[in-house]
Each structure stands twice: as C-alpha cells, then as structure tokens.
Amino acid sequence: MKKYRIDDTCRSFERGGIPTLADVARFAGVSVMSVWRTMNGESAVSERTRRKVVAALEALHYAPNDQARILAGSRTVRIGVVHNQDSRFLSEFLLNLLDQSVVNNVNLVVTKDIRVDGMIFLPSPYTEDMVTSAFREVDIPSVVVGSALTDEHVSAFYGDDREAAYKMTSHLIRLGHHRIGFISGPRDNIVGIRRLEGYRRAISENGADVSDHLVVSGDFTYRSGLDAAQRLLDLSERPTAIFASSDNMAAAAVALAFRRGLNVPCDLTVTGFGNTMIATSNWPELTTLAYPIADMAGLAIHALLRHVRAVREGRAPGVERSSMSLDIVRRQSDAAPRLRGGRTC
C-alpha cells in the first residue's frame, strides 16, 4: 500500500487541509477499517497495527474539533446502523459515514448497542416493507438510506429506481438491442415495481419489443435468476440482451448462458443492478448500475445530526427526502448484438 511522505503530508494539512480516515490509513499503510477499529479500542487489532495507526494519528494531528461540534454539549453521537447483509454498499457506506463524521467534527461511533442517539436503516429490496414497520416503532431520530419507502413521513435518501432502469434499458437499445429480456423483482415488491416501470418506459419510448413474455419475475436472489434466465433463453426467439434487476440474478443469467454454450457478451448481453460484490467477482465482470454511496452517506449524516439536535432542543425534527441518480458502470458483459452470420466481439 502506498504511504505518504511525512513531511509532504504534514505540510499539506498545515496549509488548512483536514485529514480523513483514508489519509491516516494511507500514512500508516493499513486499511481504513483498521484505523477505525484502533480508534474505537477494539481488541481485534494487532499491537503492530495499533502502533502504526497511533503514530499516523499523531503525525497528522488527527482529532475532531470538540469546540466546533454540531451537537450541543460534548456527548458522543452514537448511531445504530440496521442492515440485513454484508455487502459492498454497506462497507462503502460505513467508510464514507466515518469520513463525514470527521468533516463535521463529530465523534461518531457505529454501534450494535441499542442505546443510541439515532438510527440509520439500510434496507435491501426485499426487506423494505419490514423496515417501514420497524421505522414507525422507533422513537429516536432515524433516516433510511438506499430506499425511498412509501411513507412520505420518513426521512430517506435513495436511488431513483425507475430512472436507473430506464437509463440501463435505453443504453441497451442504443447498443442495438431490441429484444431485451427483463428479470424483475417480485410483482408485489415496490422496488421491483419501480424498476419494471423504468424498463417498460424505455421500451415503449424507443419502439423495442414490448412482448409480455420478455418479462419474468425473480426475487433478487441467484437461484431465482437461474430460473428466470432459463425461461427467457427457452423462448423460441430468445432475447439478445437480459437486464436483471439485481446483480445476483444477472450473475445467474451469465452462468446459465455459458452452460448453454452462449458467449457473454458476444452472443448475449447481460446487465445487473446495484454494483454489488458479485458484479466484479463474476466473469465476465458485470455492467451494472451503481448507487452514489458517498453522496448518500453525506446527506444521511447531516440529516441525522440535524434531527438529533432538534430533539435535544425540544423541537420536532423535519422530514428530509432526496432522490439521486445511479450511474451505469460499464464492464465486460455488454456489447452490440451479433449480426446474422457475423460477430460483434
């Protein structure tokens, strides 16, 4: 891991820069999570790593400015993060959340303790309804990240699922695909419904094949992706592209295609949704849609701190909601359709 030179790094911060956890990690030659664990006194950190982190913290003069804390008093802000799975989204979100705490001069502790000042909910597509119920039962400041929820009284920062699905479908059409299979989520799931609506709008606006049999349902899992992809590839006129509304289902479609002797992307384009870990551990790596995780983390921490401050001052916290665009991350699983008798890649 590349390290900073001590003299250059310290001079940059003397000129007014604020060191982040990532700066400390690069200086020490360790991971950001190792810095965080050391600062929180976790026993899992080796003595060698602890010494390197402490030396980096001292060299960079890394310390939250207590006098400039956003919240009244000097209390640490303890935030509970409710999630249901380990994922790239969760890892990146936590790291961005920790860096945002430094920028805002807040000593942030992400904890499993139930005694917290605020809660951040990170629902998956298939737990959104459960999170909505849990959110209503929580009597402390809370925000939801990654899902719009249907309750307009919930503060939420989320990706625009309809717009994202529309964007990916339009991208496939621009590549030359007109028979695009879509693997949706469950038909009664709000996330699945939004993504299906985005797909259908792009198909309708661009004059592509709108056949109902090109849309099959899954439940965002790999197993359901295998079943759905099989139905699409069993069609007498199979699609030239499959857009799955989760990376797990897209990875399953790739696996089934190769099992049938199809080359991805030369014979079949496959794209996913979410930019999860399987997107880059799969071969070929998946073209997919990525959430603006850093922006979500920044908005979430600012909103939650405002909510905590309002409660401490005896005021009702307001509701804050923001929808953000997802970006297409092009990798190796999409290409123009193969022309009759020819090749595209």
C-alpha positions as CSV (number, residue, x, y, z in Angstrom):
1,M,0.0,0.0,0.0
2,K,1.4,3.4,-1.0
3,K,2.4,5.6,2.0
4,Y,2.5,9.4,2.3
5,R,5.9,11.0,3.0
6,I,5.6,12.5,6.5
7,D,7.0,16.0,5.5
8,D,4.7,16.4,2.5
9,T,1.6,15.2,4.3
10,C,2.1,17.3,7.3
11,R,2.7,20.4,5.2
12,S,-0.5,19.9,3.3
13,F,-2.5,19.8,6.5
14,E,-0.7,22.8,7.9
15,R,-2.0,24.7,4.9
16,G,-5.5,24.1,6.1
17,G,-6.4,20.6,4.9
18,I,-8.4,18.3,7.1
19,P,-7.1,14.7,7.3
20,T,-9.6,12.0,6.8
21,L,-9.6,8.4,7.9
22,A,-8.3,7.4,4.5
23,D,-5.4,9.8,4.9
24,V,-4.5,8.2,8.2
25,A,-4.8,4.7,6.7
26,R,-2.5,5.5,3.7
27,F,0.0,7.2,6.0
28,A,0.1,4.1,8.3
29,G,-0.1,1.6,5.5
30,V,-3.2,-0.1,6.8
31,S,-6.8,-0.3,5.9
32,V,-9.4,2.3,6.9
33,M,-11.3,-0.3,8.9
34,S,-8.0,-0.9,10.9
35,V,-7.8,2.8,11.7
36,W,-11.4,2.9,12.8
37,R,-11.0,-0.2,15.0
38,T,-7.9,1.2,16.6
39,M,-9.6,4.5,17.4
40,N,-12.6,2.6,19.0
41,G,-10.3,0.4,21.1
42,E,-11.3,-2.9,19.5
43,S,-9.3,-5.9,20.8
44,A,-9.1,-7.5,17.3
45,V,-6.3,-5.0,16.2
46,S,-2.8,-6.3,16.5
47,E,-0.2,-4.4,18.6
48,R,1.9,-3.7,15.5
49,T,-1.1,-2.2,13.6
50,R,-2.1,-0.2,16.7
51,R,1.3,1.4,16.9
52,K,1.3,2.3,13.2
53,V,-2.1,3.9,13.5
54,V,-1.3,5.8,16.7
55,A,1.9,7.1,15.0
56,A,-0.1,8.2,12.0
57,L,-2.7,9.9,14.1
58,E,-0.1,11.9,16.0
59,A,1.9,12.8,12.8
60,L,-1.2,14.1,11.0
61,H,-2.7,15.7,14.2
62,Y,-5.9,13.9,13.5
63,A,-8.5,14.8,16.1
64,P,-12.2,16.0,16.0
65,N,-12.5,19.7,17.0
66,D,-14.6,19.4,20.2
67,Q,-15.3,23.1,20.3
68,A,-16.9,23.0,16.9
69,R,-19.1,20.1,17.5
70,I,-22.5,20.4,15.7
71,L,-24.4,19.0,18.6
72,A,-25.0,20.8,21.9
73,G,-22.6,19.6,24.7
74,S,-19.7,17.2,24.2
75,R,-21.6,14.0,24.1
76,T,-20.5,11.4,21.5
77,V,-23.2,10.7,18.9
78,R,-24.0,7.0,18.9
79,I,-25.6,5.8,15.7
80,G,-27.1,2.4,15.2
81,V,-27.0,1.0,11.7
82,V,-29.7,-1.5,10.8
83,H,-28.9,-3.8,7.9
84,N,-29.5,-7.3,6.8
85,Q,-26.4,-8.4,4.9
86,D,-22.7,-7.8,4.3
87,S,-22.3,-6.0,1.0
88,R,-20.2,-3.6,-0.9
89,F,-22.9,-1.0,-0.3
90,L,-22.7,-1.5,3.4
91,S,-18.9,-1.4,3.5
92,E,-18.6,1.7,1.3
93,F,-21.4,3.4,3.2
94,L,-19.8,2.9,6.6
95,L,-16.4,4.2,5.4
96,N,-18.0,7.3,3.9
97,L,-20.1,7.8,7.0
98,L,-16.9,7.8,9.2
99,D,-15.2,10.3,7.0
100,Q,-18.2,12.6,7.1
101,S,-18.1,12.5,10.8
102,V,-14.6,13.9,10.7
103,V,-15.6,16.7,8.4
104,N,-18.5,17.6,10.7
105,N,-16.4,17.4,13.8
106,V,-18.5,14.7,15.3
107,N,-17.1,11.7,17.3
108,L,-19.2,9.1,15.5
109,V,-19.5,5.6,16.9
110,V,-21.2,3.0,14.8
111,T,-22.5,0.5,17.4
112,K,-24.6,-2.6,18.0
113,D,-25.7,-1.1,21.3
114,I,-29.4,-0.4,21.5
115,R,-28.8,2.8,23.4
116,V,-28.2,5.1,20.5
117,D,-28.9,8.7,19.7
118,G,-30.0,8.0,16.1
119,M,-30.6,5.2,13.7
120,I,-29.7,4.6,10.0
121,F,-31.7,1.9,8.2
122,L,-30.1,0.2,5.2
123,P,-32.9,-2.0,3.8
124,S,-32.4,-4.4,0.9
125,P,-35.0,-4.5,-1.8
126,Y,-36.7,-7.5,-0.2
127,T,-36.9,-6.1,3.4
128,E,-38.3,-2.6,2.6
129,D,-41.8,-3.4,3.9
130,M,-40.3,-4.8,7.2
131,V,-38.1,-1.7,7.6
132,T,-41.2,0.6,7.1
133,S,-42.9,-1.2,10.1
134,A,-39.7,-1.1,12.2
135,F,-39.2,2.6,11.4
136,R,-42.6,3.5,12.8
137,E,-41.8,1.8,16.1
138,V,-38.5,3.7,16.6
139,D,-38.9,6.8,18.9
140,I,-35.4,8.3,18.2
141,P,-34.2,10.3,15.2
142,S,-33.8,8.0,12.2
143,V,-33.2,8.1,8.5
144,V,-33.4,5.5,5.7
145,V,-30.6,5.1,3.1
146,G,-30.9,3.3,-0.2
147,S,-34.7,3.0,-0.3
148,A,-37.5,5.5,-0.9
149,L,-40.0,3.7,1.2
150,T,-43.7,4.6,0.5
151,D,-44.2,6.5,3.7
152,E,-43.7,10.2,2.9
153,H,-43.2,11.0,6.6
154,V,-39.9,9.0,6.7
155,S,-36.6,10.8,6.0
156,A,-34.9,8.9,3.2
157,F,-32.0,9.2,0.8
158,Y,-32.2,6.8,-2.1
159,G,-31.5,6.0,-5.7
160,D,-34.2,6.6,-8.3
161,D,-35.0,3.0,-9.3
162,R,-37.3,4.0,-12.2
163,E,-34.8,6.4,-13.7
164,A,-32.0,3.9,-13.3
165,A,-33.8,1.1,-15.0
166,Y,-34.9,3.5,-17.8
167,K,-31.2,4.5,-18.2
168,M,-29.9,1.0,-18.4
169,T,-32.6,-0.2,-20.8
170,S,-32.0,2.9,-23.0
171,H,-28.3,2.1,-23.0
172,L,-29.0,-1.4,-24.3
173,I,-31.3,-0.1,-27.0
174,R,-28.6,2.3,-28.1
175,L,-26.2,-0.6,-28.4
176,G,-28.7,-2.1,-31.0
177,H,-30.7,-4.5,-28.8
178,H,-34.5,-4.6,-29.5
179,R,-35.4,-7.9,-27.8
180,I,-34.4,-7.2,-24.2
181,G,-35.4,-9.7,-21.5
182,F,-36.1,-8.2,-18.1
183,I,-35.8,-10.1,-14.8
184,S,-37.9,-8.2,-12.4
185,G,-38.3,-8.4,-8.6
186,P,-41.5,-9.8,-7.0
187,R,-44.5,-8.2,-8.6
188,D,-45.8,-7.1,-5.1
189,N,-42.4,-5.5,-4.2
190,I,-42.3,-1.7,-4.5
191,V,-38.6,-1.7,-5.6
192,G,-39.3,-4.4,-8.2
193,I,-42.3,-2.4,-9.5
194,R,-40.3,0.8,-9.9
195,R,-37.6,-0.9,-11.8
196,L,-40.1,-2.7,-14.1
197,E,-41.8,0.7,-14.8
198,G,-38.5,2.2,-15.8
199,Y,-37.7,-0.7,-18.2
200,R,-41.2,-0.5,-19.8
201,R,-41.0,3.2,-20.3
202,A,-37.7,2.9,-22.2
203,I,-39.0,0.0,-24.3
204,S,-42.2,1.9,-25.1
205,E,-40.4,5.2,-26.0
206,N,-37.9,3.5,-28.2
207,G,-40.1,1.1,-30.1
208,A,-38.4,-2.0,-28.9
209,D,-40.2,-5.4,-28.5
210,V,-42.8,-5.0,-25.7
211,S,-43.8,-8.7,-25.6
212,D,-45.0,-9.7,-22.1
213,H,-43.1,-13.0,-22.3
214,L,-39.8,-11.0,-22.2
215,V,-40.5,-10.0,-18.6
216,V,-40.1,-12.7,-15.9
217,S,-40.1,-12.4,-12.2
218,G,-37.4,-13.3,-9.7
219,D,-36.8,-12.4,-6.0
220,F,-33.4,-10.7,-6.4
221,T,-31.6,-14.0,-5.5
222,Y,-29.1,-16.0,-7.6
223,R,-31.4,-19.1,-7.5
224,S,-34.4,-17.1,-8.8
225,G,-32.1,-15.6,-11.5
226,L,-31.3,-19.1,-12.8
227,D,-35.0,-20.0,-13.1
228,A,-35.9,-16.7,-14.7
229,A,-33.0,-16.8,-17.2
230,Q,-34.0,-20.3,-18.2
231,R,-37.5,-19.1,-19.1
232,L,-36.0,-16.3,-21.2
233,L,-33.5,-18.5,-23.0
234,D,-36.1,-21.2,-23.7
235,L,-38.1,-18.8,-25.8
236,S,-38.3,-19.7,-29.5
237,E,-36.8,-16.3,-30.3
238,R,-34.6,-15.6,-27.3
239,P,-33.6,-12.1,-26.3
240,T,-30.3,-10.6,-27.4
241,A,-29.9,-8.9,-24.0
242,I,-31.1,-9.6,-20.4
243,F,-31.3,-6.8,-17.9
244,A,-31.7,-8.2,-14.4
245,S,-32.9,-6.0,-11.6
246,S,-30.2,-7.3,-9.2
247,D,-26.6,-8.3,-9.7
248,N,-27.2,-11.7,-8.2
249,M,-29.8,-12.5,-10.8
250,A,-27.6,-11.1,-13.6
251,A,-24.7,-13.4,-12.5
252,A,-27.0,-16.4,-12.6
253,A,-28.1,-15.4,-16.1
254,V,-24.4,-15.3,-17.2
255,A,-23.8,-18.7,-15.7
256,L,-26.8,-20.3,-17.5
257,A,-25.7,-18.7,-20.8
258,F,-22.3,-20.3,-20.6
259,R,-23.9,-23.6,-19.6
260,R,-25.8,-23.4,-22.9
261,G,-22.7,-22.6,-24.9
262,L,-23.5,-18.9,-25.3
263,N,-20.7,-16.3,-25.1
264,V,-21.4,-13.3,-22.9
265,P,-21.4,-10.6,-24.3
266,C,-20.8,-11.8,-27.9
267,D,-24.0,-14.0,-28.1
268,L,-25.9,-12.5,-25.2
269,T,-25.6,-9.2,-23.3
270,V,-26.3,-9.3,-19.5
271,T,-26.5,-6.4,-17.2
272,G,-27.4,-6.1,-13.5
273,F,-28.4,-3.6,-10.8
274,G,-26.6,-2.4,-7.6
275,N,-22.9,-2.8,-8.3
276,T,-22.6,-5.4,-5.5
277,M,-19.6,-7.6,-4.9
278,I,-20.7,-10.3,-7.3
279,A,-20.5,-7.8,-10.1
280,T,-16.7,-7.8,-10.0
281,S,-16.2,-11.4,-8.8
282,N,-18.2,-12.7,-11.7
283,W,-16.7,-13.5,-15.1
284,P,-17.1,-11.6,-17.3
285,E,-17.4,-8.7,-14.8
286,L,-21.0,-7.3,-14.9
287,T,-22.1,-4.0,-16.4
288,T,-24.4,-2.7,-13.8
289,L,-25.9,0.4,-12.0
290,A,-24.1,1.9,-9.1
291,Y,-25.6,3.9,-6.2
292,P,-23.9,7.3,-5.3
293,I,-22.9,5.9,-1.9
294,A,-20.7,8.8,-0.8
295,D,-23.5,11.3,-1.5
296,M,-26.0,9.2,0.4
297,A,-23.6,9.0,3.4
298,G,-23.1,12.7,3.4
299,L,-26.8,13.6,3.2
300,A,-27.7,10.9,5.8
301,I,-25.2,12.1,8.5
302,H,-26.2,15.7,8.0
303,A,-29.9,15.0,8.3
304,L,-29.5,12.7,11.3
305,L,-27.4,15.3,13.1
306,R,-30.0,17.9,12.5
307,H,-32.7,15.5,13.8
308,V,-30.7,14.7,16.9
309,R,-30.1,18.4,17.6
310,A,-33.8,19.2,17.1
311,V,-34.8,16.5,19.6
312,R,-32.2,17.8,22.2
313,E,-33.6,21.3,21.8
314,G,-37.2,20.2,22.2
315,R,-38.2,20.6,18.6
316,A,-39.8,18.2,16.2
317,P,-37.3,17.0,13.5
318,G,-38.3,17.7,10.0
319,V,-38.7,15.2,7.2
320,E,-35.9,15.2,4.5
321,R,-36.1,13.2,1.3
322,S,-33.8,13.1,-1.7
323,S,-33.7,11.0,-4.8
324,M,-30.4,10.5,-6.6
325,S,-29.4,9.2,-10.0
326,L,-27.5,5.9,-10.3
327,D,-24.6,5.6,-12.8
328,I,-24.0,2.9,-15.4
329,V,-20.7,1.1,-14.7
330,R,-19.6,-0.5,-17.9
331,R,-17.5,-3.6,-17.6
332,Q,-17.4,-6.7,-19.9
333,S,-20.9,-8.1,-20.1
334,D,-22.5,-5.8,-22.6
335,A,-21.9,-5.4,-26.4
336,A,-23.9,-4.8,-29.6
337,P,-26.0,-7.7,-30.7
338,R,-24.4,-10.3,-33.0
339,L,-25.5,-9.7,-36.6
340,R,-26.8,-12.6,-38.6
341,G,-23.8,-14.6,-39.8
342,G,-21.3,-12.2,-38.1
343,R,-19.7,-11.4,-34.8
344,T,-19.6,-8.3,-32.6
345,C,-16.6,-9.2,-30.4
